[in-house]
């Protein structure tokens, strides 16, 4: 028993153990984590769980309210839209298009931003100053507006939205990583590593990066929420996924014509977006709180 207790104490004393202990002490963050896990499972299994195809139209079930309404039907749990398409099935298929796509976009933006930000952060002098001013200029443009500008050039469509949101998010990663690496270069332990004869690669990977990962993690959670909102917003503006796509923002756009007589066609995909973004934000806030003592 004492050996097991000692092993558990050693686990808590490790950086990952401290991080998890601080994160798990926040019930809202844990709830957000379970919600994110649930959404990830829906990304994989959602289409298999859907009772109908997302584009399947049923003329005999047009604008059915959700099943808990007296006029609803149990076979259409969340009701149907103006073409008789099952909203529950469309929501399950739309998880991949909104949440799943946002994860892929953020990973791609993270990789590109990490490479550019790390290389530029290790630079000094004029090159670093010029890049910093260019990033400030790009970041002065809201990500959604920048994505709209890209879509205006490339044209509407889900594939173009992927590139548009990725281009809009990359400068945020570049700026965050560039600034974090540049600040770490001024620390005394980096100077000590240089005096010990460490190369630039060794200084970056073994000295600087362990103190930058928290910035990467926090920026990633922020970017996922931004990507979800941008993808949905472009779909709502009819600049992203096109009808009859089951992307959640596009579903809201398609339901505008039935807003007054069938408000559930808009509120249900809107609540799905709200639930997803709220879950990501809860995890992000929990990580920021858990990482604060470790950073200090």
C-alpha positions as CSV (number, residue, x, y, z in Angstrom):
1,X,0.0,0.0,0.0
2,X,2.7,2.6,0.8
3,X,4.4,1.7,-2.5
4,X,1.2,2.4,-4.4
5,X,0.7,5.7,-2.5
6,X,4.3,6.7,-3.3
7,X,3.7,5.9,-7.0
8,X,0.6,8.0,-7.1
9,X,2.4,10.9,-5.4
10,X,5.2,10.7,-8.0
11,X,2.6,10.8,-10.8
12,X,1.0,14.0,-9.3
13,X,4.5,15.6,-8.9
14,X,5.3,15.1,-12.6
15,X,4.4,18.1,-14.9
16,X,1.6,16.1,-16.7
17,X,0.3,14.9,-13.3
18,X,0.2,18.4,-12.0
19,X,-1.5,19.6,-15.2
20,X,-4.2,16.9,-15.0
21,X,-4.7,17.4,-11.2
22,X,-5.3,21.1,-11.7
23,X,-7.5,20.5,-14.8
24,X,-9.6,17.8,-13.1
25,X,-10.3,20.1,-10.1
26,X,-12.3,22.3,-12.4
27,X,-15.7,20.6,-12.9
28,X,-16.7,22.8,-15.9
29,X,-13.5,21.9,-17.7
30,X,-14.1,18.2,-17.1
31,X,-17.6,18.6,-18.4
32,X,-16.3,20.3,-21.5
33,X,-13.7,17.5,-22.0
34,X,-16.5,14.9,-21.9
35,X,-18.5,16.9,-24.3
36,X,-15.5,17.2,-26.7
37,X,-15.0,13.4,-26.5
38,X,-18.7,12.9,-27.3
39,X,-18.4,15.2,-30.3
40,X,-15.2,13.3,-31.5
41,X,-17.2,10.1,-31.3
42,X,-20.0,11.6,-33.3
43,X,-17.4,12.7,-36.0
44,X,-16.5,9.0,-36.4
45,X,-19.8,7.3,-35.7
46,X,-22.4,10.1,-36.5
47,X,-23.3,9.0,-40.1
48,X,-23.7,5.4,-38.8
49,X,-26.1,6.5,-36.1
50,X,-28.2,8.6,-38.4
51,X,-31.6,7.0,-39.1
52,X,-31.9,8.7,-42.6
53,X,-29.7,10.0,-45.3
54,X,-29.1,13.8,-44.9
55,X,-30.5,14.7,-48.3
56,X,-33.4,12.2,-48.3
57,X,-36.7,14.2,-48.8
58,X,-40.0,13.0,-47.5
59,X,-43.0,14.9,-49.0
60,X,-45.3,13.4,-46.3
61,X,-43.2,14.8,-43.4
62,X,-42.6,18.4,-44.4
63,X,-41.9,20.8,-41.4
64,X,-42.7,18.3,-38.7
65,X,-41.9,19.7,-35.3
66,X,-39.6,17.8,-32.9
67,X,-41.0,14.6,-31.4
68,X,-41.8,16.2,-28.0
69,X,-44.3,18.5,-29.7
70,X,-47.9,17.2,-30.0
71,X,-47.7,17.4,-33.8
72,X,-44.3,15.7,-33.9
73,X,-43.5,12.1,-34.8
74,X,-41.1,9.8,-33.0
75,X,-39.4,8.7,-36.2
76,X,-38.2,12.3,-36.6
77,X,-36.7,13.1,-33.2
78,X,-35.7,16.7,-34.0
79,X,-38.3,17.3,-36.7
80,X,-37.9,18.0,-40.4
81,X,-37.2,21.0,-42.6
82,X,-39.2,22.4,-45.5
83,X,-38.2,19.6,-47.8
84,X,-39.0,16.8,-45.3
85,X,-35.4,16.1,-44.5
86,X,-34.7,14.6,-41.0
87,X,-32.9,17.2,-38.9
88,X,-31.5,14.7,-36.5
89,X,-29.8,12.9,-39.3
90,X,-28.5,16.1,-40.8
91,X,-27.1,17.3,-37.5
92,X,-25.2,13.9,-37.1
93,X,-23.8,14.2,-40.6
94,X,-23.0,17.9,-40.1
95,X,-20.7,17.2,-37.1
96,X,-18.0,16.1,-39.6
97,X,-18.5,19.1,-41.8
98,X,-18.4,21.7,-39.0
99,X,-16.5,20.3,-36.1
100,X,-14.4,17.7,-37.9
101,X,-13.4,20.1,-40.6
102,X,-12.4,22.7,-38.0
103,X,-10.1,20.2,-36.4
104,X,-8.3,19.5,-39.7
105,X,-8.1,23.2,-40.6
106,X,-6.6,24.0,-37.2
107,X,-4.0,21.2,-37.4
108,X,-2.9,22.4,-40.8
109,X,-2.7,26.0,-39.6
110,X,-0.8,24.9,-36.5
111,X,1.8,23.0,-38.5
112,X,2.4,25.9,-40.9
113,X,2.3,28.5,-38.2
114,X,4.6,26.5,-35.9
115,X,7.3,26.2,-38.6
116,X,7.1,29.9,-39.7
117,X,6.7,31.2,-36.1
118,X,9.6,29.1,-34.8
119,X,12.0,30.0,-37.6
120,X,11.1,33.7,-37.3
121,X,11.2,33.7,-33.5
122,X,14.8,32.5,-33.7
123,X,15.7,35.4,-35.9
124,X,16.8,38.8,-34.8
125,X,17.2,42.2,-36.3
126,X,15.5,43.6,-39.4
127,X,14.0,40.3,-40.6
128,X,12.2,39.7,-37.3
129,X,11.0,43.3,-37.1
130,X,9.6,43.2,-40.7
131,X,7.8,39.9,-40.0
132,X,6.4,41.3,-36.8
133,X,4.9,44.3,-38.5
134,X,3.4,42.1,-41.3
135,X,1.8,39.9,-38.8
136,X,0.4,42.9,-36.9
137,X,-1.1,44.1,-40.2
138,X,-2.7,40.7,-40.9
139,X,-4.0,40.3,-37.4
140,X,-5.7,43.7,-37.5
141,X,-8.1,42.1,-40.0
142,X,-10.7,39.8,-38.2
143,X,-10.3,36.2,-39.2
144,X,-13.9,36.0,-40.6
145,X,-13.4,39.0,-42.8
146,X,-10.1,37.6,-44.1
147,X,-11.8,34.3,-44.8
148,X,-14.5,36.1,-46.7
149,X,-11.9,37.9,-48.8
150,X,-10.3,34.6,-49.7
151,X,-13.6,33.0,-50.6
152,X,-14.5,36.1,-52.7
153,X,-11.4,35.3,-54.8
154,X,-11.6,31.5,-54.9
155,X,-15.4,31.2,-54.9
156,X,-17.9,29.5,-52.6
157,X,-17.7,25.9,-51.6
158,X,-16.6,23.7,-48.7
159,X,-13.2,23.0,-50.2
160,X,-12.5,26.7,-50.6
161,X,-13.7,27.4,-47.1
162,X,-11.0,25.0,-45.9
163,X,-8.3,27.1,-47.5
164,X,-9.9,30.4,-46.5
165,X,-10.2,29.5,-42.8
166,X,-6.7,28.0,-42.8
167,X,-5.2,31.1,-44.3
168,X,-7.1,33.3,-41.8
169,X,-5.9,31.2,-38.8
170,X,-2.3,30.7,-39.7
171,X,-1.1,34.3,-38.9
172,X,-2.5,33.8,-35.3
173,X,-0.3,30.8,-34.8
174,X,2.7,32.4,-36.4
175,X,2.3,35.5,-34.1
176,X,1.8,33.5,-30.9
177,X,4.7,31.2,-31.5
178,X,7.0,33.9,-32.8
179,X,6.4,36.1,-29.8
180,X,6.8,33.2,-27.3
181,X,10.0,31.9,-28.9
182,X,11.4,35.5,-29.1
183,X,10.7,36.1,-25.4
184,X,12.3,32.9,-24.4
185,X,15.5,33.8,-26.3
186,X,16.0,36.7,-23.8
187,X,16.0,34.4,-20.8
188,X,19.2,33.7,-18.9
189,X,19.0,29.9,-19.2
190,X,19.2,30.3,-23.0
191,X,22.3,32.4,-22.6
192,X,23.7,29.7,-20.4
193,X,23.0,27.0,-23.0
194,X,24.8,29.0,-25.6
195,X,27.8,29.4,-23.3
196,X,27.8,25.6,-22.9
197,X,28.2,25.2,-26.7
198,X,24.6,24.1,-27.6
199,X,23.7,24.5,-31.2
200,X,20.7,26.6,-32.4
201,X,18.6,23.4,-33.0
202,X,19.5,22.1,-29.5
203,X,18.6,25.4,-27.9
204,X,15.3,25.6,-29.7
205,X,14.1,22.0,-29.2
206,X,15.5,21.2,-25.7
207,X,15.6,24.6,-24.0
208,X,13.0,26.8,-25.6
209,X,10.2,24.4,-26.7
210,X,9.4,22.9,-23.3
211,X,8.5,26.5,-22.2
212,X,6.4,27.2,-25.4
213,X,4.1,24.2,-25.5
214,X,1.6,25.9,-23.2
215,X,1.2,28.8,-25.7
216,X,0.7,26.3,-28.5
217,X,-2.0,24.4,-26.6
218,X,-3.9,27.5,-25.5
219,X,-3.7,29.0,-29.0
220,X,-5.0,25.7,-30.5
221,X,-8.1,25.7,-28.3
222,X,-8.9,29.3,-29.2
223,X,-8.3,28.5,-33.0
224,X,-10.8,25.6,-32.9
225,X,-13.6,27.7,-31.6
226,X,-12.8,30.5,-34.1
227,X,-12.7,27.9,-37.0
228,X,-16.1,26.5,-36.0
229,X,-17.6,29.9,-36.0
230,X,-16.0,31.0,-39.2
231,X,-17.0,27.8,-41.1
232,X,-20.6,28.1,-39.8
233,X,-20.7,31.9,-40.6
234,X,-19.5,31.3,-44.1
235,X,-22.1,28.6,-44.6
236,X,-24.8,31.0,-43.2
237,X,-23.7,33.7,-45.6
238,X,-24.0,31.1,-48.4
239,X,-20.2,31.5,-49.1
240,X,-19.3,28.1,-47.7
241,X,-21.0,24.8,-47.9
242,X,-23.8,25.0,-50.5
243,X,-27.3,23.4,-50.3
244,X,-28.2,20.7,-49.8
245,X,-25.2,20.3,-47.5
246,X,-25.8,19.4,-43.8
247,X,-23.1,21.8,-42.6
248,X,-24.6,23.5,-39.6
249,X,-24.2,27.1,-40.8
250,X,-25.6,26.2,-44.2
251,X,-28.6,24.5,-42.4
252,X,-29.3,27.8,-40.7
253,X,-29.2,29.6,-44.0
254,X,-31.5,27.0,-45.6
255,X,-34.0,27.3,-42.7
256,X,-34.3,31.1,-43.0
257,X,-37.3,30.8,-45.4
258,X,-39.2,28.8,-42.7
259,X,-38.1,30.9,-39.7
260,X,-41.6,32.1,-38.7
261,X,-43.5,28.9,-39.2
262,X,-40.7,26.4,-38.2
263,X,-38.2,28.0,-35.9
264,X,-36.7,24.6,-35.0
265,X,-35.0,24.4,-38.4
266,X,-32.7,27.3,-37.3
267,X,-32.6,26.9,-33.5
268,X,-31.5,23.2,-33.6
269,X,-28.3,23.7,-35.7
270,X,-27.7,27.0,-33.8
271,X,-27.8,25.1,-30.5
272,X,-25.4,22.5,-32.0
273,X,-22.9,25.3,-32.8
274,X,-23.4,26.8,-29.4
275,X,-22.8,23.5,-27.6
276,X,-19.7,22.7,-29.6
277,X,-18.1,26.1,-29.1
278,X,-19.0,26.2,-25.4
279,X,-17.4,22.8,-24.9
280,X,-14.2,23.8,-26.6
281,X,-14.1,27.1,-24.6
282,X,-14.6,25.2,-21.3
283,X,-11.7,23.0,-22.1
284,X,-9.6,25.9,-23.2
285,X,-10.3,27.9,-20.0
286,X,-9.5,24.8,-17.9
287,X,-6.2,24.4,-19.7
288,X,-5.3,28.0,-19.2
289,X,-6.1,27.8,-15.5
290,X,-4.2,24.6,-15.1
291,X,-1.1,25.8,-17.0
292,X,-0.9,29.1,-15.2
293,X,0.9,27.7,-12.0
294,X,3.2,25.5,-14.2
295,X,4.2,28.6,-16.3
296,X,4.8,30.6,-13.2
